[in-house]
Amino acid sequence: MGSTVDVQVLFDTSVYVEVLRNGEFARGFRPRYARDLPHTHFSAVVVQELLAGARTPWQRRQALALFEPFERAGRIAVPTYACWK
């Protein structure tokens, strides 16, 4: 009998930054994001990096729009110290 694997997807900060900066990239990435969304989690590290890079209130709102849905769904991945070591 086959077994199933629960796949979890995390995207790097660089992907989200490119989505925010490059409309053509965002349009091309949208189908993959839609496909992977049910398995996608948002890294707490990515949250921190996006907020640290937001220089204006508008940029902060864009960052919030990306990760707040994952907060509400309880899908924020928080690395442990052992992950960083």
CORBELKA-V541466 format. One record per residue. PHI is phi as a letter, one per 20 degrees, with the letter a starting at -180 (999 if undefined). NEAR is the number of other C-alpha atoms within 12 Angstrom. Layout:
[[PHI,NEAR] [PHI,NEAR]]
This chain:
[[999,3] [f,4] [d,5] [d,6] [d,7] [e,9] [e,12] [d,17] [d,20] [c,29] [d,29] [f,20] [g,25] [g,19] [f,23] [f,32] [f,25] [f,19] [g,24] [f,27] [e,16] [c,15] [f,14] [f,12] [f,19] [g,19] [f,16] [f,15] [e,21] [g,17] [f,12] [f,18] [f,23] [f,14] [f,12] [e,17] [g,22] [f,18] [d,21] [e,26] [d,31] [d,37] [f,29] [f,25] [f,24] [f,28] [g,33] [f,19] [f,22] [f,32] [f,26] [f,16] [e,22] [f,19] [e,14] [c,13] [g,12] [f,14] [f,19] [f,22] [f,18] [f,23] [f,31] [g,26] [f,19] [f,29] [d,33] [g,21] [g,17] [f,24] [f,19] [f,14] [e,16] [m,16] [d,22] [d,27] [e,23] [d,20] [f,15] [e,11] [g,7] [f,7] [f,9] [e,8] [f,6]]
